Amino acid sequence: RVYLSSCLYPFLQAELGLNEHHQNEVINYMRFARFKRGLCLKTVDSCFQDLKDSRLVEETFTVDEVIDMLDGLQTVVHSEVESELINTTYTNVLLLRQLFSQAEKWYLKLQTDVSELENRELLEQVAEFEKSEFTSSNKKPSADLIKPKLAPLNEGGSELLNKTVACLQEENEKLKIRLKTIETQATTALDEKSKLEKSLKDLQMIQGDQRTNANQDITELENKVAALKSQFEKTLNDSTANQKFLEENLVTTKHDLLKVQDQLSTAEKELEKKFQQTAAYRNMKEILTKKNEQIKDLRKKLSK
């Protein structure tokens, strides 16, 4: 905010305390005001002169005639002074309008202090300034008074620059919000990936336990076969008479062992196939596939 009243205090100095251009503008306005004041005084003088020329043609007048002349003069002077005061007010409004209009183009907010307009000390200083500027016989008008400077363009570069800055700031805020959203989505996706990886490890552990149980069954069968073989060898040593029978029994046992091993292998494959066909396994596999694709898409967005 710029306070116009603050511009009055530099009157304590020899000049207004403004830069050369602004001080010349003030002098131009004072010259205009002096000219209008002179016209007003001439009008008032002409009213009195007209009264003298038109009414004061006799040597003696009655009281009523004098009162009538004074009333007529009062009416004319009152009308002229009132008209001039109204015109001065409107002129000052137009001057303020020019200042405010130029300030708004540069996004300034001017504020006036009307109470300072009746400060007698400041008014006397203005009178001294006017006296020093216009009554000096050696005072010459400067070039700036003869050729006033042009006012700023209505569409200044600052307005366009401020609009561009505002647009860039708005776009920057949108990008920040979008980046924050993407970071939140990426964090959520990473958390879900961690959960899915933990679930996969649990499934792998369960599958490993199932394989361990199958290996234990095979080991037990192998132990049984070893026991049977040991028993067969013992029987062979004990009784050679039953050697042929035992040999046939051994062949049959081997066949059974191979059959059992084949059945066990088939059962293990079927178990693994059934596990892969379960809904939980398929759902988990689909979820992992989708999440990996989402993570790839998010990484591409983040890289852009």
Disulfide bonds with the S-S distance in Angstrom:
none
